[in-house]
Amino acid sequence: MGNEAAWQESITPGRFSGRTVIVTGAGSGIGLATALRVAKEGGRVVAADVSAERLDELVARHGELEIVPVAGDISAAETVAAVVEAAAGRVDALANVAGIMDNFAPIHEVDDAVWDRVFRINVTGLMRLTRAVLPLMLEAGTGSVVNVSSEAGLRGSAAGAAYTASKHAVIGLTKNSAVMYGPKGLRFNTVAPGATITNIVAEWGSQLAVERLGPLMGANIPTPATAAQLAASITFLLSDDGTNINGAVLASDGGWSAL
């Protein structure tokens, strides 16, 4: 990007006042930055994450903010139910940020365990939580959902087969939902991050991937963004500032997708 060091997060006071916003993956990385941005701008955040320890730390460090922690696997029915219960009958916006990476394996090297786990978290969990909160949004006649895809949802050279397929699926779910629910007053959009500084570990588990993707990625990836920069993109679409934007794929990648 070239100007990461000069960029400073600028809070918009009251942008989410009176709003209840669910953020998954809120214990670290992009999810944490998104949860904090919404809460600092006046929102009540239902913060979901697989790590109770990370959520406890979040609440302890930001006691002045309205953050309701819900720990658990977002693909599990009991966690989805707990998140909806914590929302207390109102969901103005949902940020589906939680996700896991694969090991860069091409399809002939993918094992069922990796494939199933990546899709369970990245696609099925996202779908189940969205499905659970949609009745509240439909009843209210308004709502904004932002699904986090990836640069791997836009191209075939950014990850392995499982992750790439899962993030393409996220974009498909987003576009279908935008068509289905747009006339009902709901907006569905997706943010596709490029390289971002988070705690997600990407391990090269395939020699073929090293040979094919290594040179492509090394030559083209812009300087990694901070999680707060991604939160700026996500909260824009979550908020009323994203009015008239529905079914869009916002590449927040420093220009990687333009190459």
N, C-alpha and C positions, 0 to 999 in steps of 0.2 A: 504493500500500500504506500509506504514511503512516509506517512504522516502519523503513524500510530503513537509515537512518543508525544506529539503535540496535542493529541485529542484528549479532552477531559470530559467525563460524564457530566451532563448538565440536567439536574433534576427539574421536572416541571411540576411545581406544587399543585396538588389537588387534581391531577389528571385522572386518578383512579378513586377519588373520594366517593364513598358510598358504594363502591363496587367490591364484589367478592370474586377473586381470581384464583383458580387452581393452577399450580405450577408443579409439574412432575420433574423428577431428577433435581430437586431443589437443594440437595445437600452439598452439591459441588458444581464447579464449572459453569456452563451456560445457564443451567437451571437455577443455581444459587444466585448468579448475577441478575437473572430475570426476576426472581422472587424479591430480592432486595430493591430492585428498581421500582417494581409495582408498589411495594410496601412504603417506600420512601415518598412515593407520590400519592399516598393516602389510601391505598387499597387494603382490603382484608385479604390476606394470602393464605390459602390452604396449601401448605408446602408438603409434597409427597416425595419420599425417597426410600430406597431400600435400606439405608443406614440410619438407625435410630440415633446412633452416636453423633453423626454429622448434623442431624436435625436438632438434637439437644444443644449442640454447640451454637448452631444458628440462632436459636431462640435465646440462649444465655447471653450471646454477644450483642443482641439487638432487642433488648427488652422493651425499648420504646416503640417498637413497631408491632403491628397487629399481624402476627404470624401464628397459624395453627398447624402444628406438625402432625403428619400421619406417616408412620413408618410401615413399610411392607413392600412386597413384590407387586408392582403395578399391574402385572398380568394375572394376579390372583383375584378371584371373586371377592374374597373377604377384604382385600385392600381397597378395591374399587368401591365396595359398600361403605367402608370407613371414610373414604374421601368424600363421598356424596353426603354422608351423615355430618361430617365436619363442615360442609358448605351450608348447612342449616337452611335448606330450602331455596337457596338463591345462588346461581352461578352466572355471573355476567361475562366471564371470559375464561378460557382454558388454554394453557400453554403446554402442549405435549412435548416435553423436552427429553425425557428419559430415553436412553438408548445405549446400546453396547456395540462394540466394534467386532469384526471377525479377524481371522489370522491371514487375510489376503489370499486364501486358497482359491484357485480356479475350480471350475465345477467338477473336474475329474478327481480332484483331491479333497473335496468337501465331504466331511462325515456328517451323519444324521444329527448327532448331538449338537454340533456347532450350528448347523442350519436351523434346527428346531429352536434352539435358545435365542438366536438372533431374531428370528421371526416372532417368537413369543413375546419378547420385550419390545422390539422396534415397531411391530405391526399389530399383533393381536392385543397387546396391552393397551396400546393407543386407541384401537377400535373399541375395546370394551369400556374404557373410561368415557370416551366420547359418547358412546351409546347410552351410558348411564346418566349423563348430565343433559342430554338433548331434550328430554321431556320438560325439564325446568326452563330451558331456553325457549322452547317452542311455546310454553305457556306464557312466558313473559313477552314473546314476540320480538326478542332481541338477543344478541349474543355474538361473541367473536371467538373463534378457535384458531390458534396458530399451531400448526404441526411442524416440528423441526425435522427436515429431511437432511440433505447433505450434498456436497459437491458430487458425491457418488450417486446421487439421484438424478444427476444431469449428464453424467458421462460414465464410460466403462473402465476408466483408467485410474480410479481413485481408491479402490479397495478390492476385496475379494468378491466372489460370486454371491455369497450369502448377504453380506452387508449391502452390496450394490443393488441386488434384487429387492431387499427390504426397503431401501430408501426410495427406489422407484415406486414401490407399492404405496408408500406414504404420500407421494405426490398424486398418485391415482386416487386414493381415498379422499384427499383434499379436494381435488377437482370435481369428483362425483358429488361430494357433499355440498360444494358451492352451488352446483346446478340444482340439486334437490331442495336445499333449504334457503337459498337466496330469496325467493319470493316470500318466505316466512319471516324475513327480517334478520336472518343469521348470516354471518360472514365466515368463510373458511379460507385460510391462506397458509402458505408454507414458506419457511425461511430455510434456505440451503446454505449452511456455513461451509466455508473453505477451511483452511488450516486455522485452528484456534488453540490457544493455550488452555488446556484442561487437564484433568487427571485420567482421561481415557487412554489406555495403553494400546498402541497398535503394534503388534508383533508380527514380523515377517516369518510366516510359517510355511512358505513355499519358495523353493528355488526358482521356479518358473516366474513367480510374481516378482522376485528380485530382479530377474533378468529383463522382464518385459515392462513392469511398472516403475521400477527404480529410476531408470533414465528419464522417463516421461514426467514423473512427479518431481524429480530433482531439478529439472530444467524449467518447470512451469509454475511451481507453487509460489505465490507471493508471500511476503513476510507474514507469519501467523498473527492473527488478531487476538485481542484480549476477549475474555468472556463478557466483559461489560460492553464491548462494541457490538457483540451479537445480541445482548439484551436490549440495546438501543433499537435494533432492527425489529426484534420480536415485540417489544412493548409498543412501538409505533403501530404495528398492525393490530395488536390487541385493543388499543385505545380507539377513541372516536376520531383520532387523527387519521385512522385508516379508512374512514368513510369512503364509500364508493369503490373500495378495493375488495374484490371477491374472486376466489379461484386463482389468485396470483402465486407465482413462484418467485420469491425474492432471493436472488443469489447474493448473499452477504459474504463475499469471498475475496475482496480486494482486487476484483477484476479477473480472477482465474478463469471463470466461465466464458470470458470474452476472448480468450486466447485460441 
